[in-house]
Amino acid sequence: MSGPGSPVAAPARPRLDELDPATLQRARAHDPIAMRAFVVRYQRPVFALLSRMLGSGPHVEDLAQETFLRAFRALPAFDPDGAARASTWLLTIATRLALDSRRKKQLPQVDLDDVPNVASFHTPETERARKDLGRAIAAAAADLSDDMRAAFLLADVHGFTMGEIGAALSIPEATAKTRVFRARQHMRERLAGEREDGA
Amino acid sequence: MKPEDLQSWEPQEPSDGFAERVVATARKEQRGPARPTNLRRALAGAVMFTTMAAAAVAVVHVRSANARGDVTADARREVHVGSRAIAVLEPGAHLRWDGDTIEQRGGEVFWRVEPGARFTVHTAAADVTVKGTCFRVKVRGDEDDMTRRDAVSGLVGAVAGMAAFVGVYEGKVAVSHAGQSVDVVAGQSAQADGAGVHPTGDAASAERGFDKGAAEASGSDPLLAANANLADSVRDYRRKLETLADEKAKVEKKLAAAEAKLGDASAPKSDYLLTQDDWKELAKEGEVRMRVPCAGSKGDFTVSADNLNKDGLAPQDAPIVQAALQASHARTWAIIKPLCSQALGNADVERIGQQACVSVLTQLDEQTNNQAYEEAVRSVAEIEAGQRPGPGPSDSVMSTERAYLALANETKNIQADLTQSLGPDAARSFVYGDQGCWWNSSHGVGPRGGN
């Protein structure tokens, strides 16, 4: 656990390489190979965002598919050479879909700590500790409101700037900062000592 | 909680075949049955001119939202053309239309056309008539040549020096000039030029050939040369000669400054100039760094004289540098292309290129077995650090390991190539400098055992 006032988390990994503008241009022109490269490149962050927002289940794949279909419809308006990154643009679509679905109550309430089984090379002890920590994080995040959880995920998992979070959630940048700050504070409090105890 | 702890919160992974299902659904939607409220998007195409036209200006005027217009774009913009088409103009594109008569006079335009009667885009080189769905056209030559062709009647053949490339994504289009017409189906291409209209086979590879030709056209086309105004040329050469002495003095001054800079042992070190000790440090952290050339806007690895000058190289070094960059790309693509093609079901991956392929391989390997992928990254760093041997040709390793190894080695290979011709200082200055098109990439997975 970090000390009081320290950041709870920076992006877990550095921002990944974006798909190159030439391939995006070809996807815009409906080149099937480029479209496939687009989906393959971005499917994991889209699934990660949706499943952490909504819990795992078939609804995640449905919404992920809808995210990409909307993206393909809107690609002609996206500037591959512009300032906006494709990943930010796509995850913004996914975030809005997730929040809309939740608001319309189209999705069942699913436990966020329903962690999918993933093959692992860790020892049984470290694997158990890791899963326990993952469940604790998921349970802590489940207590956040949907908007706060979205802000937290976009900031600390997907590396969005506060300005990008504001644009994604249609809120002022200052409001985005407040939400991320409060979400981090909540996570710190809920997870105090978790790593020391569990690891 | 530490930043990396968030990775313990495992996300749901995409199921097998997700990408294929999404693309199939999207393509079905793109060409599927009409929606009750919307006309089907039956055709989407891109029409490009590569021109020597002057810088783009703002919109001249649009007399009507649909019926007629004359637009030159200074930034990407969308306009409705007639009642059936939407055109997305790239900067510099020039479009003029009046009813069903549409002239694309320059630049690049992406077209979406709804089904209906025959739809024709007139260019100075050829007419492109829609019979099906999705196509791309590139035309090279001077925009002014459009005025030398009766675009409305379509009776006159291609203007000398003009050439049009047509690549078809879906359905079928007809390319015609001077009474000749060729139907081009999905995946295929054709070219119209002074020799007539002729099929050019696979669209992706033929398009690259056309682009290369476009880059060379202005300086080498004998017809254009014959049409050049001799008096203007003589005057131009005289002016150039008069300024040559000044330019030479400036170049010598810059060269001296660059040489002084190169001789400075305290020159800043690139993040990608890695000794074996650097690689050992990266191996501890589970990180690989790669820097390889990219094709740049012209698609041919050229580096301008100005940019070479900034790295202390002379203009006459340009062919040497270009050849080294092309050879580098050929080496890495020979390894990555078959891996990528196999990963995408024997697809023609020339269309998406090396950078997208590496991204695809990374994502697929991460998705298939993330921990094995992380081991592959650490393994690459350890191999580069000399801590373990590289895999043999028949060893079973992840695609990313072979791809990353190829890329990670390449800066050293280019440096060695250029050192032979340019010397070690100039080679190092260019390979790790800021000029030219370079793809820098780093992948970090953390140390083995975590934390």
Interface residues (C-beta under 8 A of the other chain):
Chain A: M1 S2 V8 A9 A10 P11 A12 R13 P14 D17 L19 D20 A22 T23 R26 R28 A29 H30 D31 P32 I33 A34 M35 R36 A37 V39 V40 R41 Q43 R44 F47 A48 L49 L50 S51 R52 S56 G57 V60 E61 A64 Q65 F68 L69 F72 R73 P76 A77 D79 V115 P116 V118 A119 S120 F121 H122 T126 R130 K131 L133 G134 I137 A138 A141 D156 V157 M187 R188 L191 E194 R195
Chain B: M1 K2 P3 E4 D5 L6 Q7 S8 W9 E10 P11 Q12 E13 P14 S15 F18 A19 E20 R21 V22 V23 T25 A26 R27 E29 Q30 A44 G45 A46 R76 E78 V88 F110 R112 C134 R136 Y169 E170 C294 L344 A347 D348 V349 R351 I352 G353 Q355 A356 C357 V358 S359 V360 Q363 L364 E366 Q367 N369 N370 Q371 A372 E375 S441 S442 G444 G450
